[in-house]
């Protein structure tokens, strides 16, 4: 008697046992039809046994003809074992969508590139969406989802005879690889063979060309490569650059693709027609064959860790895959996270440094003490610099990591802030709609005429968000063309690309935005970057706040002076803080040496591993007791340091109260043992529990 353990699609976390009838050809990895409740579902066979536990079992149905291959099953098991998530959840990460060929296909020009570029300019005012699509296709063919415009826009261009839809990826005009500098050449050599290397290169030092050389060598050896980027926003420009170098062997995976387009790309990858994959976090599971190289660009970004179920860290998965294939793992960053840099300087991984910047040297950074300024939003030095920059025909970027117009609305009678009815966070006033919006759950309401707490009528909006900064800049610099880029401005499909293209074409003088303007963009006309309030992240209650502040300032500074000498102005209430002092000198090593001492003294990574145990429930008392009981169990179970229980930094989100317990231990294995012990115990009814190893955020 053979019993099949089956993980059923979208049927919860557990697996189910079925009897395998004699003669039925199923194996581990087979996709099978099984009776489930009153109907039939599809699942994956994950193991076999000979014991039925004395229970009557229903027979497993026929195989669908699909299979989860050995490596995909290995990856699912790896995630299940290392993140302690059920195998049924982990399998969802590696199952490919069953879809046909995308109706959208691949779009390409029908006319010469030069003509298309001129037509794009002509249409920029009357048909901006068509203009953007033509400009993008002039650089390389692309799928609909990569262009950020609707099918209707493309149909119009097709009717006018400018573009055509093709079933396969057309060959693009391949650009020759440039000659590398000695430093780049040495770096690419270090990426040969198995291993792991941190590529520590200042912004503008040519890390991407190192990536391309390493990929080219893998292709020549018959192997594949994966390049991960932290955000979808960074992919369009990067994809086009790689397509110009490698042509139709490049595939892309991200959430803007339609199901059909994603299915096309997965098919090309699986069949070996696409051997370079570019995508966000989940692309680490791409079904490539003969994997030889995985690169994490901007490897310090926290978006590489998925905090929702199924939880995983793309770096861990990449490390596992490259070790399995004897490939190389490369981590690229101008501002490495402290843990990765510590591993490199300790010799646990390779370290390559690119210290020379192409073009002008790194820009001069000036710290402005806001305590001495009468106007704190736009200090006199920053305002003067903006006016000089715009007056000289250059462009400026202003960075403020806070959306909306006013981040807080308070009652002047009782001092209470207006909060979301579903979350324990302040509501943000957005204009021109004049709405109060919660940035956690999306609640949207009209500002009240009276305070809900005391019925007072003196309601006062306070603080500075990107919308208000945009308005202030437009008023302070008359005639300046101002654009804004934040989650609100790019909510509509294609708007991110539209803002990017408009600023690249110098249709605006000033770009105001959140952290998305601080990463990855290369605008030749930008000679000034202003960090409006550097203290926002500096004093956040997270042990990585110093690291994140240094990274944000350094990344923002890297947008200035890419072609000619630039400057950076950082406004702060704490100009003597060691983070800002080192950032102003572009001194990562100095920052690292000081920060690593703080980490060692306080016992934080890399000197310990962490286990964050999270709890949520609609009943505040029940979730508090669950956290207290778990903290007590953790203290009895081992010799780790247990912090908490305590309310989470955001104590209530979407009507659920949140508590957490943080456990520190020098041994990751000890934390895994503790987590396994906890996972055996079901949380109290109504309480959700999460286990996250080495969290990149304590939110």
PyMOL commands that set and color helices and strands:
alter all, ss='L'
color gray80, all
select helices_A, chain A and resi 70-83+87-91+113-123+128-139+144-147+151-159+182-190+207-220+232-249+259-270+281-285+302-304+314-325+338-345+370-372+380-391+466-476+495-504+515-517+535-538+545-557+578-584+588-602+620-637+668-680
alter helices_A, ss='H'
color red, helices_A
select strands_A, chain A and resi 2-8+16-20+30-36+39-49+60-67+106-109+142-143+163-166+195-201+224-228+250-253+276-279+291-297+305-306+312-313+328-333+350-354+364-369+395-399+408-411+428-430+435-437+444-446+459-462+482-485+510-513+526-531+567-572+609-617+641-653+656-665+688-693
alter strands_A, ss='S'
color yellow, strands_A
deselect
rebuild
show_as cartoon
